[in-house]
Amino acid sequence: MKSDCIKTIVCQERKKDPVEMFCSGQLVKVCAPMVRYSKLAFRTLVRKYNCDLCYTPMIVAADFVRSLKARDSEFTTNQGDCPLIVQFAANDARLLSDAARIVCPYANGIDINCGCPQRWAMAEGYGACLINKPELVQDMVKQVKNEVENPRFSISIKIRIHGDLTRTVDLCRKAEATGVSWITVHGRTVEERHQPVHYDAIKIIKENMSIPVIANGDIKTLKEAENVWQITGTNGVMVARGLLANPAMFAGYEETPLKCIWDWVDIALELGTPYMCFHQHLMYMMEKITSKQEKRVFNALSSTSAVLDYLTDHYG
């Protein structure tokens, strides 16, 4: 198995070690793994606006290892795309360690998805069902640490909480004892979707850990990020939908500035972003700054040239 089967450029300037960043005492601002969305072009955009660390979308480790086509389509990076964490869905220690060895030259670490609540993921033994299998999580962490030669290569987990928080603390302690680098906690149970986030639970987990903990869930502005960071005592915050709506939020903007929209156009066109993805990101970014009538018109556009004409006519 050779890592050169991925069409990427090795990040030579990986100066920022995420673990060191988390131990700096400063708020570390993280872009969450988002299926279809946290790809190279979007990561490039949020890095321009004070995002410190980015995750790839979740990649199924088994497909990634077995299929060159999957590797080429699922993982693209470049020299400026760092620090970078590749998130995998996995339930097999050997396949995960093989996937980790493939991406090791191109990323700072990997993350095991132990939080995805979607039915298909849990039916396959991925995602949030892993919070009930601490021994399997330990086995996967151990295997990656044994197989990857770079001692600075991190392995983290992203979890949801149990209804009984003592079980979550136990899971986290076991992961820490096995050598996990940090833990990201989405402060909802598997069953909860839009209910309030249990930041108090994240705080309790952090108080029981010696390793960094990242808070995740319903953060829409930099002010909210700073507040969650303070009340949970965590080492950083991870944001998903808030960044989709406003990729400049970590730079303190309350809504997406026009400069950010044009930056997205430039980056997306330069990197050859498919039209559907290019258009969908703009729909998210412009949600707050367009009227219902403008949304109807913009959302119906069907080509890059039509989008560029619309933006030029309306925003100069």
C-alpha angles and dihedrals in degrees: 000000000000127000091212089076087084115085098228142111117248112244102241095179100059091148098145113077106201093217090054090047091054091051094050096092090238125112107266110211114211134191109220126231105265122182109241093357116062092066127136098280094051092043088053090052098049091046087062088059103053101279106151102194134018135200126207119233114275111282123197103239095210093056092043093054097043101041129058088192090057091050093051094047100038103043127045126153141157141201096281095046099099150159087036135171121198112212119211134192105217143154099175123074096207095051092046093051090049090052091047092053090052094054097035096097091050105042143040095236149320133258128209113223106230095154112058106119097191114127096232092054094048091045088057092050094255134117124012096005086073092071084074092051105061093159091057090048089051091049092052093048092049093048094051092047090050096046103042110077098199106092091200092058106110130218117197138167132221114209145174121224130256123237084243102056093198087071091055092049089049091051091050093047091051091049091049091050089053092054106263110168099220140336128231113206123202101201099225134083122246090261096050120089114159100006118118115286116253098233089165088063091051089051092053092049091050091051089056096050134079093193124073118282124200122207119222135180140083099355111153106164140031089249090056090047091053091046094051090047090053099044095045097040089223128150097242147343130247120210131193118160093024089062093045089057094041117013088183095057094107088058089059101260115145092208134012109289118222090244089061091052091052090044088056091051091051095045095043094049093045092052095043097244112189113254096245091056093042091052096042093055090051090050089055094045094049097044094103098038101050133073123235090259092050090049091053091053097042096044091053094057112116108190140049092240091054090051092049091049091049094049092046093049095047104032106021 
